[in-house]
Amino acid sequence: MNKLARISLVLGAGLAGMSIAACSGASAAEYVPGTPVKVGLICLHDNSSTYDKNFIDSMTKAVSNLGARVDGNPIIKTGIAESIESYNAAKDLVKQGCNVIIADSFGHEDFILKAAKEFPNVTFCHATGTKAKTAGVSNFHNAFASIYEGRYLAGYAAGLKLADMVLGDQLESKNYDADGNIKLGYVGAFPYAEVVSGYTAWYLGVKAVVPNVTMDVTFTQSWYDFDAEKAGARTLAGRGAAIISQHADSMGAPGECEELGVPNVTYNVSTKDECPNTYVAYSKIDWAPYYEAVVNGLYDGKAIDGEVNNNWTGNVATGSVIYDVADPTDKLLVAEIAAELEAKTRRVFDCSTFTVNGERLTTYLADVDDDGTYSHETEAIKTEGGITFFDESAKRSAPYFDVAIDGINKLN
């Protein structure tokens, strides 16, 4: 028996009992503050997805702003599935010397959290996730932005467009329901809180201008499916939607709206050039402020600026919520509403502006703490400045508004 074999027999039990974390975590050197930060980004798709392109473009912007604080170009991995593949991608980025690793898709979270536990010297950041508050892992962070405010503003722009269509006698009988309400449409990915929060905010934005509206929502059951998103827009237009918006990541819905001549509000990307006849407005999250907060915190040896309970939430004031409106006059009006949201004299989910089963919402327990029980444990209704509202994103960065309000009809 050779020496290696004898060592294996003697130490076998101890080697077998060592965790992967003990072996792999040691391979990541501890970051030294004041030295350039190496950044890695894990994306579900690539630039063909409006969602992922937004993350990639924001990274380019952040790296330019950060200058010598970052170590060369970021390492960007695209087309990484929401599976063990994302864990393996994270491990490879650690191997390549990344001090910060950011993943962009909800389904990456469990695998990125696993990597964070194994590499305690690396900072792991996950966008749209829910577990950082309760996981108890100091190097694992969640981030999002109050994009529901951006969607509300884009909805307000859509309401102004809709009012112009009414005044211009541009609507047809198919655009009205039996009660005289104007029909809206929304292509959603999944019936998750993030999507529900977004389409409700958009609907309430429209409703703030034109009160007599209803909305159909159809789900594609995918974050990125060009054909399904295109078909969803076609279905909504066929049902008489006068304006259509979406929370899905391809150009399928906007392209179909342009073909059908239905005004469209987009997410993550302006379609001013691609859909010149139907583009109304868009909103998106600019992730650059978050990237910069993470790198600057690490570089300066401080906590991530603005983070609470390992959750960071950007907003209009931080430059994280971006919107644009095609019509210059309407853009000025929407800017006034944005100022009200920033001053908190207007709230997106103002309980006086909607009902649930015909009643005003006075209390609601939201599922905020992701502890595996999926229980609604946190009171989300708050009164401040004379307004009673659902306090979205105050308890956790990722949206948790999942209220089914009156006037919105889910088709599937």
KOLPA-140678 format. One record per residue (C-alpha): residue number from 0; y, x, z; residue in three letters. Coordinates in steps of 0.001 Angstrom, whole numbers, padded with zeros to 6 digits. Layout:
BEGIN
pos yy xx zz code
NUM Y X Z ala
...
***
This chain:
BEGIN
pos yy xx zz code
0 000000 000000 000000 met
1 003346 001479 -001011 asn
2 006362 001735 001252 lys
3 008177 -001305 -000200 leu
4 005111 -003470 000275 ala
5 004725 -002377 003930 arg
6 008424 -003111 004594 ile
7 007969 -006544 003032 ser
8 005023 -007318 005333 leu
9 006852 -006147 008467 val
10 010147 -007836 007700 leu
11 008844 -010756 005663 gly
12 009509 -013445 008237 ala
13 013044 -012227 008836 gly
14 013817 -011941 005120 leu
15 012427 -015403 004496 ala
16 014607 -016799 007245 gly
17 017843 -015345 005858 met
18 019995 -017951 004149 ser
19 021346 -017576 000650 ile
20 024786 -017822 002234 ala
21 024177 -014711 004289 ala
22 023202 -012759 001199 cys
23 025637 -014124 -001350 ser
24 028681 -014558 000892 gly
25 028719 -010856 001687 ala
26 029247 -010066 -002000 ser
27 032740 -011610 -001969 ala
28 035256 -009154 -000580 ala
29 037880 -010496 001802 glu
30 041223 -011007 000081 tyr
31 044055 -008721 001223 val
32 047445 -010535 001369 pro
33 050120 -009023 -000832 gly
34 047695 -008038 -003585 thr
35 047400 -009852 -006947 pro
36 045271 -013010 -006764 val
37 042433 -013507 -009264 lys
38 042142 -017169 -010261 val
39 039257 -019101 -011798 gly
40 039318 -022644 -013203 leu
41 036293 -024882 -013800 ile
42 036806 -027737 -016274 cys
43 034512 -030639 -017098 leu
44 035461 -030584 -020778 his
45 037813 -028485 -022884 asp
46 041154 -028913 -024646 asn
47 039797 -031848 -026650 ser
48 039942 -033870 -023407 ser
49 043494 -034878 -022489 thr
50 042507 -034627 -018813 tyr
51 041164 -031067 -018963 asp
52 043889 -029926 -021348 lys
53 046400 -030967 -018718 asn
54 044742 -028711 -016126 phe
55 044569 -025813 -018570 ile
56 048181 -026188 -019707 asp
57 049327 -026393 -016072 ser
58 047455 -023166 -015333 met
59 049242 -021387 -018174 thr
60 052573 -022595 -016792 lys
61 051730 -021566 -013215 ala
62 050560 -018077 -014191 val
63 053816 -017535 -016062 ser
64 055813 -018662 -013011 asn
65 053771 -016558 -010570 leu
66 054145 -013319 -012506 gly
67 052784 -010235 -010709 ala
68 051266 -012350 -007925 arg
69 048298 -013146 -010169 val
70 045749 -010640 -011379 asp
71 045807 -010857 -015168 gly
72 044806 -014009 -017002 asn
73 042846 -016729 -015190 pro
74 039159 -017060 -016004 ile
75 038691 -020564 -017388 ile
76 035243 -022081 -017735 lys
77 035095 -025236 -019884 thr
78 032355 -027763 -020538 gly
79 030952 -027443 -017004 ile
80 028855 -030478 -016088 ala
81 029049 -032327 -012766 glu
82 025765 -030767 -011689 ser
83 024300 -027529 -010359 ile
84 025985 -026005 -013400 glu
85 029326 -026195 -011587 ser
86 027862 -024390 -008562 tyr
87 026532 -021654 -010847 asn
88 029912 -021423 -012565 ala
89 031588 -020982 -009181 ala
90 029131 -018229 -008225 lys
91 029836 -016427 -011487 asp
92 033580 -016608 -010886 leu
93 033033 -015088 -007429 val
94 031010 -012333 -009060 lys
95 033922 -011700 -011443 gln
96 036232 -011188 -008471 gly
97 038088 -014503 -008224 cys
98 039898 -015080 -004927 asn
99 040757 -018701 -005797 val
100 038453 -021073 -007661 ile
101 039648 -024521 -008740 ile
102 037450 -027318 -010121 ala
103 038960 -030289 -011926 asp
104 036451 -033150 -011886 ser
105 035395 -035570 -009160 phe
106 031665 -034953 -009673 gly
107 032058 -031194 -009161 his
108 032853 -031651 -005483 glu
109 029446 -031374 -003782 asp
110 028602 -028246 -005762 phe
111 031962 -026591 -005132 ile
112 031649 -027411 -001418 leu
113 028225 -025755 -001420 lys
114 029752 -022626 -002956 ala
115 032603 -022666 -000415 ala
116 030097 -022591 002431 lys
117 028329 -019611 000879 glu
118 031459 -017589 000062 phe
119 033829 -017937 003057 pro
120 036137 -015191 001765 asn
121 036989 -017173 -001385 val
122 039398 -020129 -001468 thr
123 037877 -023159 -003239 phe
124 040109 -026014 -004397 cys
125 038842 -029289 -005795 his
126 041047 -031808 -007582 ala
127 040526 -035553 -006992 thr
128 037945 -035001 -004240 gly
129 037562 -036709 -000880 thr
130 035548 -034458 001431 lys
131 037860 -031646 002552 ala
132 039271 -033680 005444 lys
133 035872 -034277 007043 thr
134 033776 -031336 005772 ala
135 035112 -028877 008340 gly
136 035048 -025973 005866 val
137 038279 -024016 006203 ser
138 038193 -022447 002721 asn
139 037571 -025774 000933 phe
140 040568 -027871 -000125 his
141 041256 -031157 -001948 asn
142 044357 -031890 -003992 ala
143 045860 -034755 -005931 phe
144 049286 -036255 -006615 ala
145 050872 -039658 -006157 ser
146 050199 -040432 -009810 ile
147 050188 -044125 -008947 tyr
148 053979 -043700 -008851 glu
149 053902 -042247 -012354 gly
150 051738 -045110 -013556 arg
151 054106 -047618 -011935 tyr
152 057040 -046030 -013760 leu
153 055133 -046072 -017047 ala
154 054303 -049703 -016315 gly
155 057969 -050452 -015692 tyr
156 058732 -048942 -019114 ala
157 056011 -051159 -020588 ala
158 057642 -054145 -018896 gly
159 060972 -053296 -020544 leu
160 059189 -053015 -023893 lys
161 057460 -056328 -023286 leu
162 060775 -058005 -022437 ala
163 062187 -056730 -025738 asp
164 059151 -058138 -027556 met
165 059722 -061543 -025927 val
166 063417 -061526 -026799 leu
167 062605 -060439 -030338 gly
168 060036 -063220 -030729 asp
169 057347 -060615 -031516 gln
170 054524 -062188 -029495 leu
171 051928 -064557 -030907 glu
172 050091 -067445 -029287 ser
173 047051 -065203 -028722 lys
174 049201 -063038 -026426 asn
175 049506 -065888 -023892 tyr
176 046887 -067425 -021619 asp
177 046543 -071143 -020924 ala
178 049081 -070903 -018081 asp
179 051727 -069216 -020207 gly
180 051189 -065718 -018820 asn
181 051460 -062761 -021184 ile
182 048224 -060791 -021528 lys
183 048002 -057054 -020834 leu
184 045017 -054736 -021351 gly
185 043695 -051607 -019648 tyr
186 040853 -049264 -020611 val
187 039400 -047751 -017428 gly
188 036728 -045100 -017006 ala
189 034946 -046248 -013822 phe
190 035690 -048947 -011214 pro
191 036495 -046228 -008668 tyr
192 039476 -046338 -006285 ala
193 041301 -043716 -008361 glu
194 041142 -045967 -011426 val
195 041816 -049183 -009479 val
196 044861 -047610 -007837 ser
197 046139 -046514 -011244 gly
198 045704 -049745 -013155 tyr
199 047052 -051837 -010278 thr
200 050145 -049624 -010065 ala
201 050669 -049927 -013820 trp
202 050252 -053709 -013698 tyr
203 052733 -054022 -010823 leu
204 055204 -051862 -012764 gly
205 055053 -054259 -015712 val
206 055204 -057246 -013373 lys
207 058384 -055902 -011766 ala
208 060133 -056579 -015082 val
209 058116 -059492 -016494 val
210 056598 -061530 -013633 pro
211 054379 -063801 -015737 asn
212 051661 -061348 -016788 val
213 047894 -061087 -016379 thr
214 045668 -058149 -017263 met
215 042130 -057612 -018554 asp
216 040407 -054342 -017618 val
217 037354 -052970 -019395 thr
218 035382 -049934 -018174 phe
219 033707 -047311 -020357 thr
220 031533 -045873 -017522 gln
221 032573 -042384 -018654 ser
222 035589 -040159 -018135 trp
223 035460 -039061 -021755 tyr
224 033941 -041179 -024507 asp
225 036040 -041463 -027654 phe
226 034014 -044271 -029213 asp
227 033799 -046333 -026018 ala
228 037526 -045965 -025362 glu
229 038306 -046942 -028949 lys
230 036002 -049964 -028661 ala
231 037585 -050920 -025337 gly
232 041073 -050977 -026861 ala
233 039781 -053026 -029784 arg
234 038204 -055555 -027400 thr
235 041398 -055910 -025388 leu
236 043530 -056302 -028502 ala
237 041095 -058929 -029764 gly
238 041551 -060832 -026516 arg
239 045294 -060885 -027102 gly
240 046624 -057962 -025031 ala
241 050280 -057465 -025967 ala
242 050395 -053930 -024522 ile
243 047482 -051652 -023584 ile
244 047245 -048685 -021229 ser
245 044298 -046582 -020072 gln
246 042731 -044197 -017617 his
247 040275 -042363 -019824 ala
248 040442 -038916 -021315 asp
249 040261 -039071 -025108 ser
250 042581 -040230 -027864 met
251 040214 -043120 -028633 gly
252 042309 -045911 -027095 ala
253 045761 -044694 -028254 pro
254 044431 -044076 -031750 gly
255 042965 -047573 -031954 glu
256 046226 -049070 -030671 cys
257 048151 -047213 -033381 glu
258 045739 -048524 -036009 glu
259 046064 -052089 -034704 leu
260 049801 -051919 -034080 gly
261 049532 -052613 -030342 val
262 052083 -050857 -028081 pro
263 050365 -048287 -025885 asn
264 051015 -046397 -022639 val
265 049035 -043196 -022220 thr
266 047864 -040915 -019407 tyr
267 047909 -037103 -019355 asn
268 049434 -036744 -022805 val
269 052363 -038068 -024799 ser
270 051336 -039619 -028117 thr
271 054880 -039630 -029474 lys
272 053795 -037586 -032490 asp
273 050220 -038869 -032948 glu
274 051079 -042553 -032482 cys
275 054748 -042866 -033476 pro
276 054624 -046620 -034091 asn
277 053036 -047661 -030786 thr
278 053910 -045014 -028179 tyr
279 055849 -046555 -025258 val
280 055511 -044153 -022323 ala
281 053126 -041816 -020536 tyr
282 052544 -040261 -017131 ser
283 050552 -037293 -015908 lys
284 050010 -034904 -013031 ile
285 051507 -031448 -013471 asp
286 049103 -029220 -011541 trp
287 051291 -026111 -011769 ala
288 053081 -026753 -008433 pro
289 049710 -026937 -006684 tyr
290 048346 -023800 -008324 tyr
291 051510 -022001 -007283 glu
292 051302 -023302 -003692 ala
293 047710 -022042 -003385 val
294 048403 -018589 -004833 val
295 051659 -018151 -002898 asn
296 049979 -019156 000351 gly
297 047168 -016681 -000164 leu
298 049497 -013904 -001305 tyr
299 051832 -014413 001661 asp
300 048996 -014752 004165 gly
301 050004 -018321 005037 lys
302 048560 -021816 004817 ala
303 048976 -023760 001585 ile
304 052511 -025169 001730 asp
305 052538 -028949 002113 gly
306 048844 -029272 002935 glu
307 047624 -031584 005712 val
308 043968 -031630 006835 asn
309 043028 -029482 003823 asn
310 044557 -032129 001535 asn
311 047594 -031508 -000689 trp
312 049488 -034354 -002339 thr
313 052178 -033707 -004928 gly
314 054789 -036259 -005951 asn
315 057886 -036769 -008092 val
316 059950 -034551 -005773 ala
317 057539 -031588 -006066 thr
318 057478 -031885 -009861 gly
319 053837 -032941 -009754 ser
320 054287 -036462 -011184 val
321 055617 -036402 -014734 ile
322 056525 -039313 -016984 tyr
323 058353 -039955 -020235 asp
324 059661 -043064 -021989 val
325 060104 -043377 -025753 ala
326 063203 -045577 -025715 asp
327 066256 -043567 -024485 pro
328 067949 -046564 -022853 thr
329 064758 -047643 -021098 asp
330 064241 -044060 -019943 lys
331 067524 -044211 -018019 leu
332 066504 -047491 -016380 leu
333 063115 -046064 -015399 val
334 064848 -042993 -013904 ala
335 066715 -045340 -011554 glu
336 063391 -046799 -010393 ile
337 061997 -043280 -009925 ala
338 064956 -042493 -007655 ala
339 064161 -045589 -005577 glu
340 060529 -044492 -005212 leu
341 061650 -041023 -004173 glu
342 064070 -042498 -001628 ala
343 061314 -044868 -000441 lys
344 063537 -047903 -000902 thr
345 060898 -049168 -003332 arg
346 057132 -048962 -002770 arg
347 054527 -049234 -005502 val
348 052125 -051332 -003431 phe
349 054757 -053508 -001767 asp
350 052710 -056362 -000309 cys
351 055409 -058880 -001197 ser
352 054785 -058250 -004909 thr
353 051125 -059278 -005106 phe
354 048530 -061545 -003526 thr
355 044809 -061328 -002825 val
356 043030 -064667 -003181 asn
357 046408 -066322 -003020 gly
358 047442 -064661 000254 glu
359 049771 -061802 001146 arg
360 048005 -058693 002421 leu
361 048881 -058025 006078 thr
362 045975 -055768 007053 thr
363 043417 -053722 005135 tyr
364 040887 -051136 006250 leu
365 040486 -048470 003585 ala
366 037619 -046019 003082 asp
367 039560 -042813 003757 val
368 037183 -040586 005749 asp
369 034365 -039448 003485 asp
370 031669 -039037 006132 asp
371 028760 -040383 004102 gly
372 028914 -043898 005525 thr
373 031219 -045440 002875 tyr
374 032813 -047510 005632 ser
375 036341 -048911 005504 his
376 037709 -047458 008734 glu
377 041421 -046726 008304 thr
378 044283 -049236 008445 glu
379 046286 -048757 005249 ala
380 049014 -051384 005600 ile
381 052274 -050035 006982 lys
382 055804 -051349 007485 thr
383 058683 -048936 007053 glu
384 062302 -049465 006037 gly
385 061771 -053203 006030 gly
386 058941 -053007 003469 ile
387 055291 -053789 004234 thr
388 053089 -051862 001834 phe
389 049688 -050288 001217 phe
390 050278 -046656 002236 asp
391 048420 -044919 -000597 glu
392 047709 -041150 -000408 ser
393 049222 -040750 003074 ala
394 045870 -040319 004827 lys
395 044153 -038298 002087 arg
396 045282 -036863 -001238 ser
397 042761 -038738 -003421 ala
398 043550 -042432 -003984 pro
399 041811 -045014 -001798 tyr
400 043531 -048208 -002981 phe
401 040593 -050375 -004061 asp
402 042094 -053823 -003507 val
403 041293 -056513 -006083 ala
404 044651 -058256 -006472 ile
405 045278 -061578 -008211 asp
406 046137 -061482 -011909 gly
407 043746 -058659 -012867 ile
408 040478 -059607 -014522 asn
409 037654 -057059 -014789 lys
410 035622 -057739 -017928 leu
411 032621 -055590 -016988 asn
***
